[in-house]
Amino acid sequence: MVVAKISDVEFGVDLPTFEPDTSLATAGKFATLVGWGGARFTDHEAARKEGLPGAMVPGILSQGYLVAMIHNWAPDAEVRSIDTVFRAPVIADEKHSISGVVTDIDEDERRVEIDLTVSNEKGETRVFGTAVIELPA
Amino acid sequence: MDQDIEETREKFLNRDFDEKTFDIPAEVTIEYARLCGETASRFLDPADPDFQAPPTYIASLSGGRALPEDFPRFGIGMDAGKGVECFRPVRPGTTITGRTHLHDIYSKTGRSGRMVFAVSRIEFYDEEGNHLANSDSRMVMREKG
């Protein structure tokens, strides 16, 4: 269900699961775009030589996935804040999914709080965060 | 709170230590949005009347330095997280100014010793002086045992 206004939101509801593009190509393009040109984002072998399990998705790209997921659910949502904790690397070319749940609703301020989690296929949390969005009346 | 953390807070909190201007190129914000998976035209189409950078775009903008020049070295710093607060949209094609200060300093002690956290905040303003957004970088420094 696409959410258009604050009255569409129910406390405790799960957002539709979002599968971000965590391919090495996307991670590398993003890292280059923001000036983080480093082999750890573009080359699995080079990343392993740095002691990582593989090339990583930049943390701020994971943050961007979380917001894209919110807009996928509520296209007109205005993100007022998002706080993100990078618990462990998101490894490029591994499948990840993002889950979200509504944890608070303030109908007067038209604001909704959402807890968000990026997990890998083993179900391990890699990134988690909390967003506050504003929706139309 | 530990005495040295209190003293560090007293000396460094809420004092600007960096200022930098940033051009906001539309082609960059569009690609940023596309790679994140955004599909809304307000992030992708310059002809959209509400065309804007995606909310987390400012997290990619770094100041001239992450910590004040004389900030104590508690240990090697690692990225512990990012936060963004949005007050007004950041419009592609404009120039914005970022001013950086330390927003918070605190410590946590666990079995492996003490970790010191510093939250560096960049406040972004448009050319008219409107406060657009804040970008927080949380750095953790693990002390050697």
Interface residues (C-beta under 8 A of the other chain):
Chain A: F18 P20 D21 T26 K29 F30 L33 V34 G35 G59 I60 L61 Q63 G64 Y65 V67 A68 M69 H71 N72 P75 E78 V79 R80 S81 I82 D83 T84 V85 F86
Chain B: V28 E31 Y32 A33 L35 C36 G37 E38 T39 A40 P54 P55 T56 A59 S60 D79 A80 G81 K82 G83 V84 E85 C86 D136
